[in-house]
């Protein structure tokens, strides 16, 4: 059966997992706890991609508040609250975020302000991680 997740959402999530796998060689020197966090985050995101055994719902623009909250950070957080939410929701991404200097952290925070989806925040972290310093 087909998933109720739109193809564009699947592509973004698949891309993020791919980026995570591409970042793995850079992380080989990291400690075990760090790698464990990355692995757990990848597993959580991968479970979102598994095809649901439920029949597909009719295409609507309505999303239940529970579904919306599951893949978004709360809107309007200040930078400290954003960092706390990121640490609790995406610990692997947060660990990478902590390695950034203040200007790059600000870029991630600004990306969150424009798009509070977890996929959008993770994507921005990976973009900055792969960019030349």
PEHUKA-V726193 format. One record per residue. D_CENTER is the distance of its C-alpha to the mean C-alpha in Angstrom with 2 decimals. Layout:
d_center: (D_CENTER D_CENTER)
This chain:
d_center: (25.49 22.84 19.50 19.19 15.82 16.77 16.97 14.94 11.91 12.64 13.05 9.74 8.00 10.90 10.57 7.22 9.03 12.03 10.85 10.02 13.50 15.02 14.06 15.74 19.22 18.50 17.50 20.67 22.48 20.08 21.29 20.77 18.87 16.18 16.04 16.11 12.99 11.12 12.92 12.23 8.42 9.15 11.74 9.90 7.63 10.99 12.92 11.42 13.01 16.32 19.04 20.33 24.06 24.60 26.30 24.33 24.68 26.38 24.28 24.01 22.08 22.09 19.04 19.83 18.61 17.25 15.12 13.92 13.18 11.27 8.23 8.99 9.97 13.74 15.23 17.72 16.76 18.61 17.03 18.04 16.71 13.34 13.26 14.46 11.91 9.02 11.28 11.89 8.62 6.48 9.73 9.14 6.98 9.69 12.32 11.68 11.66 14.93 16.55 16.58 19.77 20.12 20.04 16.67 15.28 16.93 15.35 11.78 13.35 15.10 12.13 10.88 14.53 14.67 11.59 10.01 7.52 4.04 3.86 6.47 5.71 3.76 6.61 9.00 8.77 9.50 12.09 13.72 13.76 15.58 17.78 21.22 21.92)
